[in-house]
Amino acid sequence: MSRSRRNTVRLVVAGGGTGGHTYPALTTVQAVTRILDERGTTLDATWFGTSAGLESRIARENGIPFRALAAGKVRRSLRPSALARTALDMLKVPFGIVQAVALLVRHRPDVVLSTGGYVAVPVGLAARLTGCRLVMHEQIITLGLANRVLARFATAIAVSHPSSLNALPPRARRRAVVTGNPIRPALLGGRRAAAHVDYGLDPVLPLVYVTGGAQGSAQINRLLAQVLPDLLEHCQILHQCGPDNHDAVRASAAGLPAALAHRYHLVPYVSGNLADVYAAASLVVARSGAGTLAELTALALPSVLIPLVPTAGHEQQRGAEALQDAGAAVALVGAQATGERLREVLLPLLKDPGRLAGMRQAARELGRPDAARQLAELVIAHTPAGRR
């Protein structure tokens, strides 16, 4: 083996479909790159996924070679149309496994990292068939469908929450470690004053950051509109409403009293300065996807969580309730998600800095800001570079 080959780690990444699977994979690849660079070793990474998935775009935008393969998505709906589409998709899986086997034989990776999503199944099964080491990561509290399959033979299993260990098959628990869910390192270095300048915020008033994610949430937008004047008596609000909803939300807020209107800051999307917004926020109102929960706890942010219902396995509800049980958040689930209930929760919190401080501490105790490095070290440990 040549010296250059010995000083190169070959990694195949499998995961995608949604941001919840894609971005942890990207963050981990970037962490592996940094760690290996510190040790004088180069990473040769290739991403396997579907051509229509988010992972295709993200890999190419970040300079990671991408290989497309076939994969089948299981839809939980019992509607005849959904069942028919699932049946057709399942026919793709054997073909996807053959493709993945051929690609793995060609690339000869030292390790395969799977972060879930239906595309991970053919790649994980191919890793088993070709004898490749497989490191699997689960973002949510329970196990996704793909990881339920892969957990039975993965070389190592990383989970985001200690309670996830109980969802694993008994024999798989011996191969499992809690790493947390990777978040972008840039989020950890926010500048509070920068957010004040960017959005014209008052440095004295508490800031509530309201977000339904990159695409916004019609439900959260609607609930907030019902209680805006009452809330703005006690705080300022930065509201990421989603690009598709921006005009409608702006129109509904046009009737705010002049004395309060300047405290409401509406934006379609927060992107490059999200770290600064988090640093400035006293409280966050948000959905409870795995990535959001990882960010809120890593940054020790109190939150009011409004889960998207339904989701696969009620994962957002379970995540929100886990933070609520720990004292880090308040969850508004199902029929509780009303404007009146949002008012009843937020106003006492805004008037009680001591309780917010307690929630912040509870979130800090749950947070794993070093999750990307922990997962990256686990991946490296299963390569020749990690075993030397």
C-alpha positions in Angstrom: 0.0 0.0 0.0 1.4 3.4 -0.9 2.2 6.1 1.6 -0.5 8.4 0.2 -3.1 5.6 0.6 -2.1 5.0 4.2 -2.5 8.7 4.9 -6.0 8.9 3.4 -9.2 7.8 5.1 -11.9 6.8 2.7 -15.4 7.5 3.9 -18.8 6.8 2.3 -21.7 8.8 3.7 -25.3 7.6 3.3 -28.2 9.7 4.6 -30.7 12.3 3.3 -34.1 13.0 2.1 -34.7 15.7 4.7 -32.5 18.2 6.4 -32.8 16.2 9.7 -30.7 13.5 8.1 -28.6 15.5 5.7 -27.2 18.3 7.8 -25.9 16.1 10.6 -24.1 14.1 8.0 -22.5 17.2 6.4 -21.5 18.6 9.9 -19.9 15.2 10.8 -18.0 15.0 7.5 -16.6 18.5 8.1 -15.6 17.5 11.7 -13.9 14.4 10.4 -12.0 16.5 7.9 -10.8 18.9 10.6 -9.7 16.2 13.0 -7.8 14.2 10.3 -6.2 17.4 9.0 -4.9 18.0 12.5 -3.3 14.5 12.4 -1.8 14.9 9.0 -4.4 12.6 7.3 -6.6 13.4 4.3 -10.3 12.5 4.1 -11.6 11.1 0.8 -15.4 11.3 1.2 -18.1 10.3 -1.2 -21.9 10.7 -0.6 -24.3 8.1 -1.7 -28.0 9.2 -2.1 -30.9 9.8 -4.4 -30.6 12.3 -7.2 -33.8 14.0 -6.1 -32.9 14.2 -2.4 -31.6 17.2 -0.5 -28.4 15.4 0.0 -27.6 15.7 -3.8 -27.6 19.5 -3.6 -25.9 19.7 -0.3 -23.1 17.4 -1.2 -22.3 19.2 -4.5 -22.5 22.7 -2.8 -19.9 21.5 -0.3 -17.6 19.9 -2.8 -18.3 16.3 -1.8 -18.4 13.8 -4.7 -22.0 12.4 -5.1 -23.1 9.0 -6.4 -26.9 8.5 -7.1 -28.6 5.2 -6.5 -32.1 3.9 -6.3 -34.0 3.7 -2.9 -37.6 3.2 -1.8 -39.5 5.3 0.6 -42.0 3.8 3.0 -45.1 6.0 3.5 -47.0 5.5 6.7 -50.3 6.6 5.2 -53.0 3.9 4.6 -54.5 5.7 1.7 -54.6 3.5 -1.4 -52.5 5.9 -3.4 -49.8 6.0 -0.8 -49.8 2.2 -0.4 -49.4 1.8 -4.2 -46.5 4.3 -4.3 -44.8 2.5 -1.4 -45.2 -0.9 -3.1 -43.6 0.5 -6.3 -40.8 2.1 -4.3 -40.0 -1.2 -2.6 -39.2 -2.6 -6.0 -36.3 -0.2 -6.2 -34.6 -1.4 -3.1 -33.0 -4.6 -4.5 -31.7 -2.6 -7.5 -30.4 0.1 -5.0 -28.6 -2.6 -3.0 -26.9 -4.0 -6.2 -25.9 -0.4 -7.1 -24.5 0.2 -3.6 -22.6 -3.1 -3.5 -20.9 -2.2 -6.9 -20.1 1.3 -5.6 -18.6 0.1 -2.3 -16.5 -2.5 -4.1 -15.2 0.3 -6.4 -14.6 2.9 -3.7 -13.3 0.4 -1.0 -14.2 2.7 1.9 -12.6 2.3 5.3 -15.9 3.1 6.9 -19.5 3.9 6.0 -21.4 6.6 8.0 -25.2 6.3 7.9 -27.4 9.1 9.2 -30.7 7.6 8.3 -33.5 8.2 5.8 -34.7 5.7 3.3 -31.6 6.1 1.1 -29.5 4.6 4.0 -31.1 1.2 3.7 -29.6 -0.1 0.5 -26.2 1.4 1.4 -26.3 -0.1 4.9 -27.3 -3.5 3.6 -24.5 -3.3 0.9 -22.0 -2.5 3.7 -23.1 -5.7 5.4 -22.8 -7.7 2.2 -19.3 -6.3 1.4 -17.9 -6.4 4.9 -17.5 -2.7 5.3 -17.6 -1.2 8.8 -20.9 0.7 9.3 -21.3 3.6 11.8 -25.0 4.5 12.2 -26.3 7.7 13.7 -29.9 8.3 15.0 -31.1 11.9 15.5 -34.4 11.3 17.1 -35.4 9.8 20.5 -36.9 6.7 18.9 -35.5 4.9 15.9 -36.3 5.7 12.4 -37.4 2.9 10.1 -34.0 2.8 8.3 -32.1 2.6 11.5 -34.3 -0.1 12.9 -33.0 -2.3 10.1 -29.4 -1.2 10.2 -29.0 -1.3 14.0 -29.0 -5.1 14.0 -25.7 -5.3 12.3 -24.0 -1.8 12.4 -20.4 -1.9 13.7 -21.1 1.1 16.0 -24.3 3.0 16.8 -24.4 6.6 17.8 -27.6 8.1 19.3 -28.6 11.6 20.3 -30.4 10.9 23.5 -29.7 8.5 26.4 -33.4 7.3 26.2 -32.7 6.2 22.6 -30.7 3.3 23.9 -33.9 1.7 25.1 -35.3 1.7 21.5 -32.4 -0.4 20.3 -32.5 -4.2 20.1 -30.8 -5.6 23.3 -27.7 -6.9 21.5 -27.2 -3.6 19.7 -27.0 -1.6 22.9 -23.5 -3.0 23.5 -22.4 -1.3 20.3 -24.1 2.0 21.1 -22.8 5.3 22.5 -24.5 8.7 23.1 -22.9 11.4 21.1 -25.7 13.9 20.7 -26.9 15.3 17.4 -24.3 17.3 15.5 -24.9 21.0 15.0 -23.0 23.5 12.9 -20.0 24.8 14.9 -20.8 28.4 13.6 -23.9 28.4 15.8 -21.8 28.3 18.9 -20.1 31.6 18.3 -23.0 34.0 18.0 -22.7 37.8 18.8 -25.6 39.2 20.7 -24.8 42.8 19.8 -24.6 41.9 16.1 -28.2 40.7 16.1 -29.3 44.0 17.7 -27.6 46.0 14.9 -28.9 43.7 12.1 -32.5 43.8 13.1 -32.7 47.1 15.0 -33.4 45.4 18.3 -33.6 47.1 21.7 -30.7 45.7 23.8 -32.8 46.1 27.0 -36.0 44.4 26.1 -36.2 40.6 26.2 -36.2 39.0 22.7 -38.5 36.2 21.7 -37.4 34.4 18.5 -40.3 32.7 16.8 -39.6 30.2 14.0 -41.3 27.4 12.2 -38.1 26.4 10.4 -36.8 27.5 7.0 -40.2 27.2 5.3 -42.1 28.7 8.3 -45.2 27.3 9.9 -48.7 28.4 9.1 -49.8 27.1 12.5 -47.2 29.0 14.5 -47.8 32.2 12.4 -51.5 32.0 13.1 -51.2 31.4 16.9 -48.7 34.3 17.2 -51.0 36.7 15.3 -53.7 36.0 17.9 -51.6 37.2 20.8 -49.1 39.7 19.3 -50.3 42.9 21.1 -50.3 41.2 24.5 -46.8 39.8 24.1 -45.3 43.0 22.7 -46.2 44.8 25.9 -43.5 42.8 27.6 -40.9 41.9 24.9 -39.8 42.3 21.3 -40.3 39.6 18.8 -38.2 38.5 15.8 -40.5 36.3 13.7 -39.2 34.1 10.9 -42.4 33.4 9.1 -41.3 31.5 6.0 -40.9 33.0 2.4 -44.4 31.8 1.3 -46.2 33.4 4.2 -44.3 36.7 4.5 -46.8 39.0 2.7 -49.8 37.6 4.5 -48.2 37.8 7.9 -47.0 41.3 7.3 -50.5 42.4 6.3 -52.0 40.9 9.4 -49.5 42.7 11.6 -50.2 46.1 9.9 -52.9 46.9 12.5 -50.5 46.8 15.5 -50.6 49.9 17.7 -47.9 52.4 16.8 -46.5 52.2 20.3 -45.8 48.4 19.8 -45.3 48.0 16.1 -41.5 48.8 16.3 -41.1 45.8 18.7 -42.2 43.4 16.0 -39.5 42.3 13.5 -40.8 40.1 10.7 -38.5 38.3 8.3 -39.1 35.5 5.8 -35.9 33.7 6.7 -32.9 33.9 9.0 -29.8 32.3 7.5 -26.3 33.6 7.9 -26.8 35.4 11.2 -28.8 32.7 13.0 -26.0 32.3 15.5 -26.3 36.0 16.4 -30.1 35.7 16.8 -29.8 32.7 19.1 -27.2 34.6 21.2 -29.6 37.5 21.5 -32.7 35.5 22.3 -34.2 35.2 25.8 -36.7 32.6 24.7 -37.5 30.7 21.5 -40.9 29.5 20.1 -40.4 26.8 17.6 -41.2 23.4 16.2 -39.4 20.5 17.8 -37.5 18.7 15.1 -34.4 16.8 16.1 -32.1 19.5 14.7 -33.9 22.3 16.5 -33.8 20.5 19.8 -30.1 19.9 19.4 -29.5 23.6 18.7 -31.6 24.8 21.6 -30.0 22.5 24.2 -26.4 23.0 22.9 -27.0 26.8 23.2 -28.9 26.5 26.5 -32.0 28.3 25.2 -35.4 28.1 27.0 -38.2 27.3 24.6 -41.9 26.9 24.0 -42.2 24.0 21.5 -45.2 23.4 19.2 -44.6 20.0 17.6 -45.6 19.3 14.1 -48.4 16.7 14.3 -48.5 14.1 13.0 -44.9 13.1 12.3 -43.4 9.6 11.9 -43.6 7.9 15.2 -44.8 11.2 16.8 -41.1 12.1 17.0 -41.6 15.8 17.4 -44.0 15.4 20.2 -41.7 12.9 22.0 -38.8 15.3 21.6 -40.8 18.3 22.9 -42.1 16.3 25.9 -38.6 15.1 26.7 -37.4 18.7 27.0 -40.5 19.6 29.0 -39.9 16.8 31.4 -36.4 18.0 32.0 -37.6 21.5 32.7 -36.0 23.0 29.6 -39.1 23.8 27.6 -42.9 24.0 27.6 -44.7 21.8 25.1 -48.0 22.8 23.4 -49.2 19.5 22.0 -52.4 18.9 20.0 -55.4 20.7 21.4 -53.1 22.7 23.7 -51.6 24.5 20.7 -53.9 27.5 20.8 -53.3 31.2 20.8 -54.8 31.5 24.3 -52.5 28.8 25.7 -49.5 30.4 24.0 -50.3 33.6 25.8 -50.8 31.8 29.1 -47.4 30.2 28.8 -45.3 33.1 27.4 -46.5 36.0 29.6 -45.5 34.4 33.0 -42.2 33.3 31.5 -41.4 36.8 30.3 -42.2 38.2 33.8 -40.1 35.6 35.6 -36.3 35.8 34.8 -35.6 33.3 37.5 -37.7 30.6 35.8 -36.1 31.4 32.5 -32.7 31.0 34.1 -33.8 27.6 35.5 -35.0 26.5 32.0 -31.7 27.7 30.5 -29.7 25.6 33.0 -31.9 22.5 32.3 -31.3 23.0 28.6 -27.6 23.3 29.2 -27.5 20.0 31.1 -29.2 18.3 28.1 -27.0 20.0 25.5 -24.1 18.3 23.6 -22.3 21.1 21.8 -19.4 18.8 21.0 -21.7 16.2 19.3 -20.1 16.6 15.9 -16.6 16.0 17.2 -17.8 13.0 19.3 -19.5 11.4 16.3 -16.5 12.2 14.1 -14.1 10.5 16.6 -16.3 7.5 16.6 -16.2 7.3 12.8 -12.4 7.7 12.8 -12.0 5.1 15.5 -13.3 2.5 13.0 -10.8 3.4 10.3 -7.1 2.3 10.0 -6.1 5.9 11.1 -8.1 5.5 14.3 -6.7 2.0 15.0 -3.1 3.0 14.6 
